[in-house]
């Protein structure tokens, strides 16, 4: 019982004094500013970075489409070799590969 009480008191203490400004100032919801990146970039640095990006941009059309053969593995975990036992027939797996090949046939162009 003493352990439970000490845990509760510890949690209440942490909640009450967990905020960095707790007890120092009266903080309201309007005073809380969300965190953001602290890095500042000047307009000149931004323009130089944009110019560098534009000079080094690679157009997607200049990238040659590559054909690749991927090995596809389906891991079937089942109780037994029956469909009721969770097995997936080879024909269903072949059908799924056909669907994926058709869906991705235009990619890379």
C-alpha positions as CSV (number, residue, x, y, z in Angstrom):
1,X,0.0,0.0,0.0
2,X,2.8,2.4,0.8
3,X,4.5,1.6,-2.5
4,X,1.2,2.4,-4.4
5,X,0.8,5.7,-2.5
6,X,4.4,6.7,-3.3
7,X,4.0,5.9,-7.0
8,X,0.8,8.1,-7.1
9,X,2.5,11.0,-5.3
10,X,5.5,10.7,-7.7
11,X,3.3,10.8,-10.7
12,X,1.4,13.8,-9.4
13,X,4.6,15.6,-8.6
14,X,5.9,14.9,-12.1
15,X,2.7,16.2,-13.7
16,X,2.7,19.3,-11.5
17,X,6.3,20.3,-12.0
18,X,7.1,18.7,-15.3
19,X,6.7,21.8,-17.4
20,X,10.0,23.8,-17.7
21,X,8.4,27.0,-16.6
22,X,6.2,25.5,-13.9
23,X,6.0,27.8,-10.8
24,X,8.1,30.5,-12.5
25,X,5.6,32.3,-14.7
26,X,1.9,32.1,-15.4
27,X,1.8,30.2,-18.7
28,X,-1.5,30.2,-20.7
29,X,-2.3,28.3,-23.9
30,X,-1.8,31.4,-25.9
31,X,1.8,31.7,-24.7
32,X,2.8,28.2,-25.9
33,X,4.5,28.4,-29.3
34,X,4.8,25.2,-31.2
35,X,8.4,24.0,-32.0
36,X,9.8,24.6,-35.4
37,X,13.1,24.5,-37.1
38,X,15.5,26.9,-35.6
39,X,17.6,27.4,-38.7
40,X,17.3,30.7,-40.5
41,X,18.3,31.1,-44.1
42,X,18.7,34.5,-45.6
43,X,17.1,35.5,-48.9
44,X,20.5,35.5,-50.6
45,X,21.3,32.0,-49.4
46,X,17.8,30.8,-50.5
47,X,18.3,32.3,-54.0
48,X,21.8,30.7,-54.3
49,X,20.4,27.3,-53.2
50,X,17.5,27.5,-55.7
51,X,19.9,28.5,-58.5
52,X,22.1,25.5,-57.6
53,X,19.1,23.1,-57.6
54,X,18.0,24.5,-61.0
55,X,21.5,24.1,-62.5
56,X,21.8,20.5,-61.3
57,X,18.2,19.4,-62.0
58,X,17.9,16.1,-63.9
59,X,14.8,15.8,-65.9
60,X,12.9,12.5,-65.6
61,X,12.9,12.1,-69.4
62,X,16.7,11.9,-69.4
63,X,16.6,8.9,-67.1
64,X,16.5,5.8,-69.2
65,X,13.7,3.4,-68.1
66,X,15.3,0.3,-66.8
67,X,13.8,-3.1,-67.0
68,X,14.4,-5.3,-64.0
69,X,13.3,-8.8,-63.0
70,X,12.3,-9.0,-59.4
71,X,11.9,-12.2,-57.5
72,X,8.6,-12.3,-55.8
73,X,8.0,-14.4,-52.7
74,X,4.7,-15.1,-51.1
75,X,4.9,-16.6,-47.6
76,X,1.8,-18.6,-46.9
77,X,1.3,-19.6,-43.2
78,X,-1.4,-22.1,-42.9
79,X,-2.6,-24.8,-40.5
80,X,-2.7,-27.4,-43.3
81,X,-2.8,-27.6,-47.1
82,X,-6.6,-26.9,-47.4
83,X,-8.0,-23.5,-48.2
84,X,-10.1,-23.7,-45.0
85,X,-6.8,-24.2,-43.1
86,X,-5.4,-21.0,-44.5
87,X,-3.5,-22.3,-47.6
88,X,-3.5,-20.1,-50.7
89,X,-3.6,-22.1,-54.0
90,X,-0.7,-21.6,-56.5
91,X,-3.2,-20.4,-59.0
92,X,-4.3,-17.5,-56.8
93,X,-0.7,-16.5,-56.3
94,X,-0.1,-16.6,-60.0
95,X,-3.2,-14.5,-60.6
96,X,-2.0,-11.9,-58.1
97,X,1.4,-11.7,-59.8
98,X,-0.4,-11.1,-63.1
99,X,-2.4,-8.3,-61.5
100,X,0.8,-6.7,-60.2
101,X,2.5,-7.0,-63.5
102,X,-0.4,-5.3,-65.3
103,X,-0.6,-2.6,-62.6
104,X,3.1,-1.7,-62.9
105,X,3.5,-2.2,-66.6
106,X,3.6,1.5,-67.3
107,X,6.0,2.5,-64.6
108,X,9.4,3.7,-65.5
109,X,8.2,5.2,-68.8
